[in-house]
Amino acid sequence: MADKSEKTKARLPRGFADRSAEDIRAVEKMMATIRSVYELYGFEPVDQPMIEYTDALGKFLPDQDRPNEGVFSFQDDDDQWLSLRYDLTAPTARFVAENFDKLPKPYRSYRSGWVFRNEKPGPGRFRQFMQFDADTIGTPGVAADAEMAMMMADVMEALGIKRGDYVIRVNDRKVLDGVLEAIGLGGEDNAGRRLTVLRAIDKLDKLGIEGVEALLGKGRLDESGDFTKGAGLEEKQIARIVRPLLLNKGEKIAISASEALQFGLGQVDEIEADDLDGPVYAVYDNHETLARLREALPETPLLDQGLTELETIASLCTASGYATNRIRIDPSVVRGLEYYTGPVFEAELLAEIPNEDGQIVRFGSVGGGGRYDGLVSRFRGEPVPATGFSIGVSRLMTALKNLGKLDISDVIAPVVVLVMDKDTESLGRYQKMVAELRAAGIRSEMYLGGAGMKAQLKYADRRGSPVAIIQGGDERARGELQIKDLIEGARMSAEITDNAEWRATRPAQVTVAESELVGEVKKILAAQAEERSK
């Protein structure tokens, strides 16, 4: 007898999650829709392994001196550091560089898969999650970036998210870098501080203006008591960064009238200046936003280049019928990874959606990406422009499920053929029934456990089976079998309280000839489908 004191405790590692059949089917259905849009745009599927050489992930790791910080890493028998991929973009860059001469340029591809982060887990923050990416490599112009934004808008609508419930926000890292350069944070010496600033701005939707300002300054103490060191900027520097970022947020912002006028917030052409002392809305046409940004920001070559790229994207989107309500220029979009070099984008859900606890929340970003011209180039020593978009699969799936946009009720549990007699001849007859059902395209299984009839019916109920097939010795002798409609039976049994009535009605159970098995099961399944559709 095994010693219970030595048994292994069954436990799930922190930051990881088991997946149910329902979740897997919902993800597959959602990804099939996304894949159809990617294919419509001419992208081709490709895949890379989950493990890469650590140096292939490059300087963009959280801490280059600690290979296992931020990523899960280990050494092979040649003492080479290997890592589980941190995202899908770096492996894509390695693949393209390694196969550069064989691939068509531009190279348009998509892939999905698990990525891993060796970071502190928390609510909604996992160490393993799935992404679904599309990338265009080899196109220097921002037409490829505009296409990415348009494709993501099409993905949202293909998934059933109506206009007004989503927006694709677009910015350019050159604009952000130009602002930082203007306040004295240019050059390689300030690279670390710039990254701290960008990561602080990236938390605008999560922490709000005050939280971002704290991270740009001395630092921020969160609710758990953890202190995050800030970028150490002065108040004037913080003001020059934060205020322009509020432009076109589409949210209420409490600022002074003079600030609203200076930075183009609110519908100033329709509202008197004295009325702008309270909360105002900041939503403008993309071209108006960019014009106001040019007025509000200092004139530098880098800023001019970034704004010009955004103007081109806005023009291309407008010409293609993608108005500001779908694709919006938003100077607060940052993206936290360092490898972005130009336009950056985020797909945001605007609808208020109930979460797993029934609380109404705004989901926010469900995907993002941007231009990363340096990733492939560092393998080849020559310019290789690239841009891409990544969808957070689990987060988007949760939002769609809670919006009622991922109905998987059309997946029917298997019909169960009960095993009443266990001799070889009888088992063969039961298996023949299952084979006939499967040949007709009906999901089915023969019960393979060791329990009796009552427990077998309970098993079928737990499986959610629509139908159970029963054939004992008496039925077999007559060439018949019983078919039990478990869905209708459950409904009728809830209405019958008298045992005599139950025995008299034998709810939702019919006896048919063996030859009528498939036809009768199809008839019952069709009736159940019609009932579900009501």
C-alpha positions in Angstrom: 0.0 0.0 0.0 1.4 3.4 -1.0 2.5 5.7 1.8 0.2 8.7 1.6 2.7 10.9 3.4 5.0 10.6 0.3 2.5 11.4 -2.4 3.2 14.3 -4.7 1.0 17.3 -4.2 -1.0 18.3 -7.3 -0.4 22.0 -7.7 -0.4 24.4 -10.7 2.7 26.7 -10.9 2.0 30.4 -10.3 1.4 32.4 -13.4 0.2 29.5 -15.5 -3.4 28.3 -16.2 -5.1 25.1 -17.2 -7.4 25.4 -20.2 -10.9 23.8 -20.5 -12.4 22.3 -23.6 -14.7 25.4 -23.7 -11.8 27.8 -23.7 -9.9 25.8 -26.3 -12.8 25.7 -28.7 -13.5 29.4 -28.1 -9.9 30.3 -28.9 -9.9 28.1 -32.0 -13.1 29.7 -33.3 -11.8 33.2 -32.7 -8.4 32.5 -34.3 -10.1 31.0 -37.3 -11.8 34.4 -37.8 -8.6 36.3 -37.3 -6.8 33.9 -39.7 -9.4 34.5 -42.4 -8.7 38.3 -42.3 -4.9 37.8 -42.3 -5.3 35.5 -45.3 -7.6 38.0 -47.0 -4.8 40.6 -46.8 -2.4 38.1 -48.4 -0.4 37.0 -45.4 1.0 33.5 -45.3 1.3 31.1 -42.2 4.7 30.3 -40.8 5.9 29.0 -37.4 9.1 29.1 -35.4 10.1 27.0 -32.3 9.4 28.1 -28.8 13.1 28.1 -27.9 15.7 30.4 -29.3 19.4 31.2 -28.5 19.2 33.9 -25.8 21.4 36.2 -27.8 18.9 36.1 -30.7 16.5 37.8 -28.4 19.0 40.7 -28.3 19.5 43.7 -26.1 15.7 44.0 -25.7 15.7 41.6 -22.7 14.9 43.2 -19.3 18.5 42.7 -18.1 21.2 41.5 -20.5 23.6 40.7 -17.6 21.1 38.2 -16.2 20.0 35.9 -19.0 17.2 34.4 -16.8 15.7 37.7 -15.8 12.5 38.3 -17.7 12.8 35.2 -19.8 13.1 31.5 -18.9 16.6 30.4 -19.8 18.8 27.4 -19.5 22.2 26.1 -20.9 22.5 23.2 -23.2 25.4 20.7 -23.3 27.5 23.1 -25.2 27.1 25.8 -22.5 25.0 27.9 -25.0 22.2 29.9 -23.4 18.7 29.1 -24.7 15.5 30.8 -23.8 11.8 30.3 -24.1 10.6 32.9 -26.6 9.6 36.2 -25.0 7.4 37.2 -27.9 6.9 36.1 -31.5 8.6 39.1 -33.1 12.2 38.3 -32.2 12.0 34.7 -33.5 10.4 36.0 -36.7 13.3 38.5 -37.2 15.8 35.6 -36.7 13.9 33.4 -39.2 13.8 36.1 -41.8 17.5 36.9 -41.4 18.5 33.3 -41.6 16.4 32.7 -44.8 16.7 36.1 -46.2 17.7 35.2 -49.8 15.0 32.6 -50.1 12.0 34.7 -49.0 10.0 37.1 -51.2 10.4 40.8 -50.2 8.3 42.2 -48.8 7.7 39.1 -46.7 4.1 38.9 -45.4 3.5 36.2 -42.8 1.5 35.4 -39.7 1.9 33.0 -36.8 0.4 32.1 -33.5 1.8 30.4 -30.4 2.7 30.5 -26.7 5.2 33.0 -25.3 6.7 33.1 -21.9 7.7 35.8 -19.4 9.8 35.1 -16.3 8.1 37.9 -14.4 6.1 38.3 -11.2 2.5 37.0 -11.9 -0.5 38.8 -10.8 -4.3 39.3 -11.6 -4.6 38.9 -15.4 -0.8 38.7 -15.7 0.5 35.2 -16.7 3.9 33.7 -17.3 2.6 31.8 -20.4 0.1 33.3 -22.9 -0.7 33.1 -26.5 -0.2 35.7 -29.2 -1.3 35.9 -32.8 1.0 38.0 -35.0 1.1 39.4 -38.5 4.3 41.0 -40.0 5.4 42.7 -43.1 9.2 42.7 -43.5 11.0 44.6 -46.3 8.7 47.7 -46.7 10.3 51.0 -45.7 7.3 53.2 -46.3 4.5 53.7 -43.7 1.9 52.3 -46.1 2.7 49.0 -44.5 1.9 50.5 -41.0 -1.3 52.0 -42.3 -2.3 48.6 -43.6 -1.6 47.0 -40.3 -3.9 49.4 -38.6 -6.6 48.9 -41.2 -6.3 45.1 -40.9 -6.7 45.2 -37.2 -9.9 47.3 -37.6 -11.2 44.7 -40.0 -10.3 41.9 -37.5 -12.3 43.6 -34.7 -15.4 43.9 -36.9 -15.0 40.3 -38.3 -15.1 39.2 -34.6 -18.5 41.0 -34.2 -17.2 44.1 -32.4 -19.2 47.0 -33.8 -17.9 50.5 -34.6 -17.8 52.6 -31.5 -16.9 49.7 -29.3 -13.3 49.6 -30.5 -10.6 51.9 -31.8 -7.1 51.3 -33.3 -4.9 54.0 -31.8 -1.7 55.0 -33.7 1.3 57.0 -32.7 5.0 57.2 -33.8 8.0 56.6 -31.5 9.8 59.4 -33.4 7.3 61.8 -31.9 7.9 60.5 -28.4 11.7 60.4 -28.9 11.6 63.9 -30.3 9.7 65.2 -27.2 12.3 63.5 -25.0 15.1 64.9 -27.0 13.6 68.4 -26.7 13.6 68.1 -22.9 17.2 67.0 -22.7 16.9 63.2 -22.8 18.5 62.6 -26.2 21.7 60.5 -26.8 22.9 57.1 -25.7 23.7 58.4 -22.2 20.0 58.8 -21.6 18.8 55.6 -23.1 17.9 54.0 -19.8 16.0 57.1 -18.6 14.1 57.2 -22.0 13.0 53.6 -21.6 11.8 54.4 -18.0 9.9 57.3 -19.3 8.3 55.3 -22.2 7.3 52.5 -19.9 5.7 55.1 -17.5 3.7 56.7 -20.3 2.6 53.2 -21.4 0.8 52.8 -18.1 -1.4 55.9 -18.8 -4.7 53.9 -19.2 -3.9 51.8 -16.2 -2.6 54.4 -13.7 -4.1 57.6 -15.0 -2.3 61.0 -15.3 -1.3 61.2 -11.7 0.2 57.7 -11.7 2.2 58.5 -14.8 3.4 61.8 -13.4 4.6 60.0 -10.3 6.6 57.5 -12.3 8.1 60.3 -14.4 9.1 62.0 -11.2 10.5 60.5 -8.0 8.5 57.3 -8.2 5.2 55.7 -7.2 4.0 53.6 -4.2 1.3 51.2 -5.3 -1.6 49.7 -3.2 0.5 46.7 -2.3 3.2 48.9 -0.7 5.7 48.2 -3.5 7.6 51.3 -4.6 8.6 51.8 -8.2 11.5 54.2 -8.8 10.7 57.0 -11.2 12.6 58.6 -14.1 13.6 61.6 -11.9 12.3 64.3 -14.2 11.6 67.9 -13.1 8.0 69.3 -13.1 8.6 71.3 -16.2 9.9 68.3 -18.1 6.9 66.2 -16.9 4.4 68.9 -18.0 6.0 69.0 -21.5 5.7 65.3 -21.9 2.2 64.6 -20.4 0.0 67.4 -21.6 0.4 66.8 -25.4 -0.2 63.1 -24.7 -3.8 63.9 -23.6 -4.7 65.1 -27.1 -7.4 62.9 -28.7 -7.7 60.5 -25.8 -11.5 60.6 -26.0 -11.9 60.7 -22.3 -12.8 63.3 -19.7 -9.8 65.3 -18.5 -9.9 67.9 -15.8 -7.5 70.8 -16.7 -7.6 74.6 -16.9 -9.1 76.4 -19.8 -5.8 77.9 -20.8 -4.2 74.4 -20.9 -7.1 73.1 -22.9 -6.7 75.9 -25.5 -2.9 75.6 -25.6 -2.9 71.8 -26.2 -6.0 71.6 -28.4 -8.2 69.8 -25.9 -12.0 70.0 -26.2 -14.2 71.3 -29.0 -12.8 74.8 -28.6 -14.6 76.0 -31.7 -17.9 75.3 -30.2 -17.4 75.8 -26.5 -16.6 79.1 -24.8 -13.2 79.2 -23.1 -14.9 79.9 -19.7 -16.7 76.6 -20.0 -13.5 74.6 -20.3 -12.5 74.8 -16.6 -14.3 71.5 -15.9 -13.8 68.1 -17.5 -13.7 68.3 -21.3 -13.6 65.8 -24.2 -10.6 65.6 -26.5 -11.6 63.9 -29.7 -10.6 65.4 -33.1 -10.3 64.3 -36.7 -6.9 62.8 -37.2 -5.7 65.6 -39.5 -6.9 68.2 -36.9 -5.1 66.3 -34.2 -1.8 66.4 -36.1 -2.2 70.1 -36.9 -2.6 70.9 -33.2 0.3 68.6 -32.3 2.6 70.6 -34.7 1.5 73.8 -33.0 2.0 72.4 -29.5 5.3 70.6 -29.9 8.8 72.0 -30.4 10.2 72.0 -33.9 12.9 69.3 -34.3 13.9 67.1 -37.3 12.9 63.9 -35.4 9.5 65.3 -34.4 8.9 66.5 -37.9 9.7 63.1 -39.4 7.4 61.4 -36.9 4.5 63.8 -37.5 4.9 63.5 -41.3 4.7 59.7 -41.0 1.5 60.0 -39.0 0.1 62.4 -41.5 0.7 59.9 -44.3 -0.9 57.1 -42.3 -3.9 59.3 -41.6 -4.3 60.2 -45.3 -4.0 56.5 -46.4 -6.6 55.4 -43.8 -9.0 58.2 -44.7 -8.7 57.4 -48.4 -9.5 53.8 -47.7 -12.6 54.6 -45.7 -11.2 54.1 -42.2 -12.3 57.3 -40.4 -11.1 58.6 -37.0 -13.8 56.6 -35.2 -11.9 53.4 -36.3 -8.3 54.4 -36.6 -7.3 57.3 -34.3 -4.0 59.2 -34.1 -3.3 59.2 -30.3 0.1 60.6 -29.1 -0.2 58.7 -25.8 0.4 55.3 -27.4 3.9 54.1 -26.5 4.2 50.3 -26.5 6.6 49.2 -23.8 9.2 47.3 -25.8 12.4 49.1 -26.8 12.7 47.8 -30.3 10.0 49.9 -31.9 11.5 52.6 -34.2 8.5 54.3 -35.9 4.7 54.0 -36.0 3.1 52.1 -33.1 -0.5 50.9 -32.7 -2.9 49.5 -30.1 -6.3 47.9 -30.6 -8.5 49.0 -27.7 -12.0 47.8 -26.7 -14.1 50.8 -25.7 -17.2 48.9 -24.7 -17.9 48.3 -21.0 -17.9 44.5 -20.6 -18.6 42.3 -17.5 -15.6 40.4 -16.3 -15.5 36.9 -14.8 -16.8 38.4 -11.5 -19.7 40.2 -13.1 -18.1 43.6 -12.6 -18.5 46.1 -15.5 -15.0 47.0 -16.7 -13.3 48.6 -19.7 -11.0 46.0 -21.2 -8.7 48.4 -22.9 -5.9 47.1 -25.1 -6.2 43.6 -26.7 -3.3 43.9 -29.1 -0.6 46.1 -30.4 2.5 46.4 -32.4 4.6 48.8 -34.6 7.6 49.3 -36.7 10.8 47.5 -35.7 13.4 48.3 -38.3 16.4 47.2 -36.2 15.5 43.6 -35.3 16.3 41.9 -38.6 19.1 44.4 -39.4 21.2 43.5 -36.4 21.5 39.9 -37.9 22.5 41.1 -41.3 24.3 44.4 -40.9 22.1 46.2 -43.5 18.7 48.0 -43.2 15.7 45.7 -43.2 12.5 47.6 -42.4 9.7 45.7 -40.7 6.3 46.2 -39.1 3.9 44.0 -37.3 0.9 43.5 -35.0 0.3 41.1 -32.1 -3.0 40.1 -30.7 -3.3 39.0 -27.1 -5.3 35.8 -27.7 -6.5 35.1 -24.1 -7.4 38.6 -23.3 -9.4 39.1 -26.5 -11.1 35.8 -26.1 -12.2 36.7 -22.6 -13.6 40.0 -23.8 -15.5 38.4 -26.7 -16.9 35.7 -24.5 -18.2 38.3 -22.0 -19.7 40.3 -24.9 -21.5 37.2 -26.1 -19.5 37.2 -29.4 -18.0 33.7 -29.0 -20.9 31.3 -29.1 -19.7 27.7 -29.2 -23.1 26.1 -28.5 -22.9 24.5 -31.9 -20.3 22.0 -30.5 -22.4 19.0 -29.5 -21.2 16.5 -26.8 -20.9 12.9 -28.0 -23.7 10.5 -28.1 -23.0 7.7 -25.5 -23.6 4.1 -26.3 -24.1 2.4 -22.9 -22.5 -1.0 -22.2 -25.1 -3.3 -20.6 -23.3 -6.6 -21.3 -19.5 -7.0 -21.3 -18.9 -10.2 -23.2 -16.9 -9.8 -26.4 -19.8 -10.4 -28.7 -21.9 -7.7 -27.0 -19.0 -5.2 -27.0 -18.6 -5.8 -30.7 -22.3 -4.9 -31.2 -22.0 -1.7 -29.2 -18.8 -0.7 -31.0 -20.6 -1.4 -34.3 -23.3 1.1 -33.3 -20.7 3.7 -32.5 -19.0 3.1 -35.9 -22.3 3.6 -37.7 -23.0 6.9 -35.9 -19.4 8.2 -36.6 -19.8 7.2 -40.2 -22.8 9.5 -40.3 -20.8 12.3 -38.9 -22.3 12.1 -35.4 -19.9 12.5 -32.4 -20.2 9.3 -30.4 -18.5 7.0 -27.9 -18.9 3.7 -26.3 -18.8 3.8 -22.5 -15.4 2.4 -21.5 -15.7 2.5 -17.7 -16.7 -0.3 -15.4 -19.9 1.0 -13.9 -23.5 -0.1 -14.1 -26.4 1.5 -16.1 -27.2 4.2 -13.5 -23.6 5.4 -13.2 -23.3 5.3 -17.0 -26.3 7.6 -17.4 -24.8 9.9 -14.8 -21.6 9.9 -16.8 -23.5 10.9 -20.0 -25.2 13.7 -18.1 -21.8 15.1 -16.8 -20.5 14.9 -20.4 -23.5 17.0 -21.5 -24.4 14.2 -24.0 -27.5 14.8 -26.0 -28.5 11.1 -26.5 -27.8 7.8 -24.8 -28.2 4.4 -26.6 -29.3 1.5 -24.5 -29.5 -2.2 -25.6 -29.8 -5.0 -23.1 -30.3 -8.7 -23.7 -34.1 -8.4 -24.3 -33.7 -5.6 -26.8 -30.9 -7.4 -28.6 -33.0 -10.6 -28.9 -35.7 -8.5 -30.6 -33.2 -6.6 -32.8 -34.1 -3.3 -31.1 -32.5 -0.6 -29.0 -33.6 2.2 -26.8 -32.7 5.9 -27.6 -32.9 8.3 -24.7 -33.1 12.1 -25.5 -31.2 13.3 -22.4 -31.9 17.0 -23.0 -35.7 16.6 -23.4 -35.6 14.0 -20.6 -34.0 16.4 -18.2 -36.6 19.1 -19.1 -39.6 16.7 -18.7 -38.3 15.2 -15.5 -38.3 18.7 -13.9 -42.0 18.9 -14.6 -42.9 15.4 -13.3 -43.2 14.9 -9.5 -45.1 11.6 -9.3 -43.1 8.3 -9.7 -46.1 6.6 -11.2 -46.4 9.3 -13.8 -42.7 9.0 -14.5 -43.0 5.2 -15.2 -46.1 5.8 -17.3 -44.6 8.5 -19.6 -41.0 7.2 -19.9 -40.0 10.7 -21.0 -38.1 11.3 -24.2 -37.2 7.6 -24.6 -38.1 5.6 -27.7 -37.5 2.0 -28.9 -36.5 1.5 -32.5 -35.1 -1.2 -34.7 -31.4 -1.4 -34.9 -31.5 -0.4 -38.5 -33.2 2.9 -37.5 -30.4 4.0 -35.1 -28.8 6.7 -37.2 -32.0 8.1 -38.6 -33.6 8.4 -35.1 -30.5 10.0 -33.5 -30.4 12.5 -36.4 -34.0 13.3 -35.8 -33.5 13.9 -32.1 -30.4 16.0 -32.6 -32.2 18.2 -35.2 -35.1 18.7 -32.7 -32.6 19.8 -30.0 -30.9 22.2 -32.5 -34.2 23.8 -33.3 -35.1 24.2 -29.7 -31.7 25.9 -29.0 -32.3 28.3 -31.8 -35.5 29.6 -30.3 
